[in-house]
Amino acid sequence: MSRPAAADRPNRYGHALKPLWALDPAITYLNHGGYGATPRSVLAAQDRWRAQLEAEPTRFMQRDYLPAVTSASAALARFLGADAEDLVFVENATGGVNAVLRSLDFAAGDELLTTTHVYPAVRNAMRLVAARAGARIVEAPVPYPLTDPEAATRVFAGHLTSRTRLVVIDLVTSPTALLLPVAEMAKAARAKGAKVLVDAAHAPGMVDLDVTALEADWVTGNAHKWLFAPKGTAFLWAARGAQRGLHPTVVSHGFEQGFHAEFDWVGTRDPSGWLSIGAALDFYREQGDGAIRAHNRALANRAADLLADALKSRQGQSPECRGALATVRLPGTEGRDRAAGLALNDRLWREHGIEVPIIPFANALWVRVSAQIYNELSDYEKLAAALAR
Ligand SMILES: Cc1ncc(COP(=O)(O)O)c(C=O)c1O
């Protein structure tokens, strides 16, 4: 008898899966989007790579590393619909964004366009390169809550000018959990002659990501969040015509010897996370691949409904503007700041064993929940009860 397809197996996801991770069973973990969580099988693969390296460091670094990293980045490229030549590993999306920004030359009067939902660390990197050149950062105020993807494109496109040199667009926004229509936004930017950098930090494993379909110049994203890779495993994809002059923030032996040569070796570091991408992809596929994405998005929708009903409050996005992350506004928190959000996060953790970020945006605090295959609806019920108190 053949095994039923993943999508046909009811209740195959949920708390019963949690032991596949090293997660503390006492904690209701609702922040998968924060840093990911690496399954035990992937950590075991990483341990094996480390053991191999440490048994003969010289041999490993000088002979084994290059073929291993070439094959690992090619596997990730295949998964993301890219050619192996066009995708390299970086340590995180912040690093991918920095590599691009710091490889570009801006001039006085140039504009770098992003949205008000941009990731704060990325905003800082933009500030640095803009300030050095006398360029200006423009942040398009994409509506929040967002219930219409076209409204996001419209507002964004309305801030493109003939001076816009570069746009930085988040595929899934960090503080507000919006799934943005990046392909349409990128198209509008290209039509104005701007270069396009997509920050897809959350996208791999959360949505069906084909990096080439975005028609961007550069796409960076994390494998350590929703794709279950070890921490420090991310990628930078560059269109063929956008690889020249692109350098890692750490310039090393491969300088001016090609995209892969520059990024594959950035000095001695622990490569075990990158090399474990095969194990992460295996785990992801064994757990259902597209079924994971569908399940997590459906669970995020149910969680958002449940929390909004319980708190008599509003959701930060409609289902078409949402991936596996959802935000719900916390009533009575007008004007509260980051410190108040951290204090509530701490209280939920100490008093209720719940790990969940509380984020200030649009003059209030919002709870941001992640939905991963080890979560169940009861996790959000527990959160709703704790918040109601
Ligand atoms: C949109 C966005 N960009 C960048 C990052 C940074 O990711 P990392 O810490 O892996 O660099 C995040 C993290 O949540 C994010 O949401």
The ligand as an ORCA input file, in Angstrom:
! r2SCAN-3c Opt
* xyz 0 1
  C      13.158     41.444      6.604
  C      14.331     40.987      7.403
  N      15.562     41.312      7.001
  C      16.659     40.900      7.674
  C      16.541     40.124      8.784
  C      17.789     39.739      9.507
  O      18.034     38.375      9.494
  P      19.427     37.917     10.049
  O      19.466     38.257     11.497
  O      19.472     36.459      9.809
  O      20.451     38.685      9.300
  C      15.295     39.770      9.268
  C      15.158     38.972     10.476
  O      14.109     38.720     11.014
  C      14.150     40.213      8.550
  O      12.916     39.901      8.959
*
